[in-house]
Every structure is written in structure tokens, then in C-alpha cells.
Amino acid sequence: MEFQYDETLEGEGVAISDTTSDIIGETEMQIREASDRLRSMPELQSENWQSLDTSQRLETLQNVENSMAEIQGRPALPVIATEMPLNTYGQFDGEKIQINASTIGGNEMPVGEFVDTIVHEGRHAYQYYAIDHPDFIQDSILVQNWAENLEPGNYLSPDEYGQELYANQPVEADAWNYASRIISGMESR
């Protein structure tokens, strides 16, 4: 396996394998394309979002998920509103992306939080898809890390282990980074 020197990771020089380089390049392309597509959706402009009713907001978030799934090369999941604790924005349950029903109809939460939730939970769908389809991503070590993190007893919940340990485990660190970069790119242009 060949290794190359990459300076794109937080300015640090890191030796990476060709397969890691491939996934980094693929992820960068996904982030750029997603930022551009989401930025061009008029419903995601704050003033437009505020005028949408709950069903129109869910339809818009479904369109976000459809776009993300297409960009990532995985099947799109249904987006539904579900009753959840107030501090929970959404979740991926293996079959669908759920959004907190108590927040989707109001204007307390900015549209960017909803989009961030869809992109973050959709990244988890991407991770699961990669685990279930071994040839989907060439970086088998990355996929193995995700699979091990998701094995029973290995996933760290924020309630039990705290926000820092939760956010730094492989599947969450990847999903948080991916979503935040897309949202930043969407808002910066």
C-alpha cells in the first residue's frame, strides 16, 4: 500500500494511504456539492423557511435528505416528525430520519439547525450503508472503525458518558465534522 503526505488535515502533515486519500477526496467533493445544492434551495432561506407550515418544512427536509443521499450514493430515507425530548433535534433509527415534532412547526430554532440535523443523521445512514456494503467505500479501516464503534456496548451515549466522549467516537466525530462543514459552506457564499 502506498502512502502520501497530506497537509489538508487541520494543517498537520499526515501520512495517509491511497484509500484514505480517496475517501478524503470523495468527502471533500460531497461537501462542496452539498453546500452548493443546499444553498440554492430557496426554502432554506430563513425568511422563506419561516413562512412554511409544518408539512412544507418536512417536505423541504425530505428534499434535503434526497439530495444528500444522491450525493452520497445511498438510498434516501423518509424524514418524519416524532415526539422527542426537547434537547433532541433528531435521530437516525436505521430506517428513517426523525425530527423533533415539537420544534418543526415553530420559529425558535433556525433553519440551519434542521438542515444540520438532516445532514448529520444522513451521514449516519451513509456509515451504516458502507458497513452493510463492503465495496461501497474503499477505506476498509475507516469502515471497520465505524462498525466496531456501532457494535453493542461500544457506542457511547451523551447521557451516560458525557458530550465530549460521545462527540469524539468515530461515527459521531465523522458525522459532526461532515455536517458542520456542509453548513459552513452553505452559509459562507
Secondary structure as the mmCIF struct_conf table of DSSP 4:
data_model
#
loop_
_struct_conf.conf_type_id
_struct_conf.id
_struct_conf.beg_label_comp_id
_struct_conf.beg_label_asym_id
_struct_conf.beg_label_seq_id
_struct_conf.end_label_comp_id
_struct_conf.end_label_asym_id
_struct_conf.end_label_seq_id
STRN STRN1 PHE A 3 LEU A 9
TURN_TY1_P TURN_TY1_P1 GLU A 10 GLY A 11
STRN STRN2 GLU A 12 SER A 17
HELX_RH_AL_P HELX_RH_AL_P1 ASP A 18 ARG A 39
TURN_TY1_P TURN_TY1_P2 SER A 40 SER A 40
HELX_RH_3T_P HELX_RH_3T_P1 PRO A 42 LEU A 44
BEND BEND1 GLN A 45 GLN A 45
HELX_RH_AL_P HELX_RH_AL_P2 SER A 46 GLN A 50
TURN_TY1_P TURN_TY1_P3 SER A 51 SER A 51
HELX_RH_AL_P HELX_RH_AL_P3 THR A 54 GLN A 72
TURN_TY1_P TURN_TY1_P4 GLY A 73 GLY A 73
BEND BEND2 ARG A 74 ARG A 74
STRN STRN3 VAL A 79 THR A 82
TURN_TY1_P TURN_TY1_P5 LEU A 86 ASN A 87
STRN STRN4 GLY A 90 PHE A 92
BEND BEND3 GLY A 94 GLU A 95
STRN STRN5 ILE A 97 ASN A 100
HELX_RH_AL_P HELX_RH_AL_P4 ALA A 101 ILE A 104
TURN_TY1_P TURN_TY1_P6 GLY A 105 GLY A 105
BEND BEND4 GLY A 106 MET A 109
HELX_RH_AL_P HELX_RH_AL_P5 VAL A 111 ASP A 132
BEND BEND5 HIS A 133 HIS A 133
TURN_TY1_P TURN_TY1_P7 PRO A 134 ASP A 135
BEND BEND6 PHE A 136 GLN A 138
HELX_RH_AL_P HELX_RH_AL_P6 SER A 140 LEU A 150
BEND BEND7 GLU A 151 GLU A 151
TURN_TY1_P TURN_TY1_P8 PRO A 152 ASN A 154
HELX_RH_AL_P HELX_RH_AL_P7 PRO A 158 TYR A 161
HELX_RH_AL_P HELX_RH_AL_P8 GLN A 163 ASN A 168
BEND BEND8 GLN A 169 GLN A 169
HELX_RH_AL_P HELX_RH_AL_P9 PRO A 170 SER A 188
#
